[in-house]
């Protein structure tokens, strides 16, 4: 019997969750889990399960509970799209929401193209 291949939607979802793992909450959770593994408080298997729950939870929250809108203006100096994961490098980026405006010299924006995914 051949091992099954992940579906395209599963691959896209895996790429999307990897983006969230490098956020502050994701890296902090990974560091805490590593410390707990090193001190033998939890097993590596349990840490993997916890990260899986984190992945599912963050995707669910962003898809269903985040309704914030932000306007971004600037000059795109580089962009890439790989497996519906967009990376944009923006110069003189201006971020505006309902209450404030922030301008930065350079911004790296990573976005997942959810409309092309089959994970909804």
C-alpha positions as CSV (number, residue, x, y, z in Angstrom):
1,X,0.0,0.0,0.0
2,X,1.4,3.4,-1.0
3,X,1.5,6.2,1.6
4,X,-1.2,8.8,0.9
5,X,-0.2,12.2,-0.3
6,X,-1.5,15.3,1.3
7,X,-4.2,17.2,-0.6
8,X,-3.5,20.6,-2.1
9,X,-5.7,22.2,0.5
10,X,-3.8,20.4,3.3
11,X,-0.5,21.7,1.9
12,X,-1.8,25.2,1.7
13,X,-3.1,25.0,5.2
14,X,0.3,23.7,6.4
15,X,2.0,26.7,4.7
16,X,-0.5,29.1,6.4
17,X,0.1,27.7,9.8
18,X,3.9,27.9,9.4
19,X,3.4,31.7,9.0
20,X,1.6,31.9,12.3
21,X,4.2,29.9,14.1
22,X,6.8,32.6,13.6
23,X,4.6,35.3,15.2
24,X,5.3,36.3,18.8
25,X,2.6,34.0,20.3
26,X,3.8,31.1,18.1
27,X,7.5,31.5,18.9
28,X,6.8,32.1,22.6
29,X,4.7,28.9,22.8
30,X,7.4,26.9,21.0
31,X,10.1,28.2,23.3
32,X,8.0,27.4,26.4
33,X,7.3,23.9,25.1
34,X,11.0,23.3,24.4
35,X,11.8,24.4,28.0
36,X,9.2,22.0,29.3
37,X,10.6,19.2,27.2
38,X,14.1,19.9,28.3
39,X,13.1,19.8,32.0
40,X,11.1,16.6,31.3
41,X,7.8,18.2,32.3
42,X,6.1,17.1,29.0
43,X,6.9,14.7,26.2
44,X,7.8,15.8,22.7
45,X,4.6,14.0,21.5
46,X,2.5,16.2,23.8
47,X,4.3,19.3,22.6
48,X,3.5,18.4,19.0
49,X,-0.1,17.9,19.9
50,X,-0.2,21.4,21.6
51,X,1.3,23.0,18.5
52,X,-1.3,21.3,16.4
53,X,-4.0,22.7,18.6
54,X,-2.4,26.2,18.3
55,X,-2.4,25.9,14.5
56,X,-6.1,25.0,14.4
57,X,-7.1,27.6,16.9
58,X,-5.2,30.5,15.3
59,X,-6.6,29.7,11.9
60,X,-10.1,29.4,13.3
61,X,-9.9,32.7,15.2
62,X,-8.5,34.6,12.2
63,X,-11.0,33.1,9.8
64,X,-14.1,33.6,12.0
65,X,-13.5,36.3,14.5
66,X,-11.1,38.9,13.0
67,X,-13.1,41.6,11.2
68,X,-10.6,44.4,11.4
69,X,-9.9,46.3,8.2
70,X,-6.7,48.1,7.5
71,X,-5.6,50.3,4.5
72,X,-2.0,49.9,3.3
73,X,-0.4,52.3,0.9
74,X,3.2,52.2,-0.3
75,X,5.5,51.2,-3.1
76,X,5.8,47.5,-3.7
77,X,9.5,46.8,-4.4
78,X,9.3,43.0,-4.4
79,X,6.6,40.3,-4.3
80,X,6.3,36.6,-4.4
81,X,3.5,34.0,-4.4
82,X,4.2,30.4,-3.5
83,X,1.4,28.0,-2.8
84,X,-1.1,30.9,-2.2
85,X,1.3,32.5,0.3
86,X,2.1,36.1,-0.7
87,X,5.2,37.9,0.5
88,X,5.3,41.6,-0.3
89,X,8.1,44.0,0.4
90,X,6.7,47.6,0.7
91,X,8.7,50.8,0.8
92,X,7.3,53.9,2.7
93,X,4.4,51.8,3.9
94,X,1.5,53.7,5.4
95,X,-0.9,51.6,7.6
96,X,-4.2,53.1,8.5
97,X,-7.1,51.8,10.5
98,X,-10.2,53.4,12.1
99,X,-8.2,55.1,14.9
100,X,-4.6,55.6,13.8
101,X,-2.0,55.9,11.1
102,X,1.5,54.5,11.1
103,X,4.2,55.0,8.5
104,X,7.4,52.8,8.3
105,X,10.3,52.9,5.9
106,X,10.0,49.3,4.9
107,X,7.4,46.6,5.7
108,X,7.3,42.9,4.9
109,X,3.8,41.7,4.5
110,X,2.9,38.0,4.5
111,X,-0.6,37.1,3.5
112,X,-2.4,33.8,2.7
113,X,-4.7,33.9,-0.3
114,X,-7.7,32.2,1.3
115,X,-10.1,32.6,-1.6
116,X,-8.0,30.1,-3.7
117,X,-7.8,27.5,-0.9
118,X,-10.1,24.5,-0.5
119,X,-9.8,24.6,3.3
120,X,-13.0,26.6,4.0
